[in-house]
Amino acid sequence: MRIFRTWTFQWWEVSLIKICLLSLGILLGLYFYDYLISFLWLWWVLFAVTATYFVVRFIKEK
């Protein structure tokens, strides 16, 4: 059995993986709501930092 091998996905398979992971995140967020709400500031900071990174990267490419 070869565990480490290269994979090539079609665009629709990547979409399915993203939908799957998004669904998992929503389900975990609903299940652990009381615990995660105390870290709401952290989620906003992570969003702001990653959004800023991608906006700057997008602007620099032009």
N, C-alpha and C positions, 0 to 999 in steps of 0.2 A: 504494500500500500504506500503510495506516494502522497505524503501530507502536504509538502511544499511544492506547488507547481504553479505555473502561470495560468491566469484565467483571462478570458476575453468575454465581456458581457455585451449584449445588444443594448440599445438605448432603452427599450421597454423593460428589460430585466433590471437595469439600474433604477428605473422608475419604481418597479415593484419593491426593490430593496429599500428605497427611500420611504415609500408608503409604509412598509413593514416597520422600519425603525421609528417613523413618526408615530405610528399607532402604539408601539411599545412605550415610547416616551409619554404619550398621553395617558396610557393605562397606568404606568408607574407614577405619574404625577397625581392621578386621581386616587390611587391606592395610598400613597404616602403624603397626601395633601397637608396634613397637620404638621408633619416634620419639615416639609419643603417650604412652607409659607414663611417660616422663620428666616429663611435664607433668600427672601425675595430681592433684597438689595444686591446679592451676589449674582443672581440671574440677570439683573439689569446691567450690572458692570460687565459681565461676560458678553452680553449682547452689544453694548456700546463699544467695547474694545474690538470685537470681531467685525462689527459693521464698519467702524472707522478704518480698520486695516484694509478691508475689501474696497471701500470707497477710494482710499488713497491709492491703492494698487491699480484700480480701474482708471483713475485720473492720470497716473504716471505713465500708463501704457499708451496714452494718446499723444 
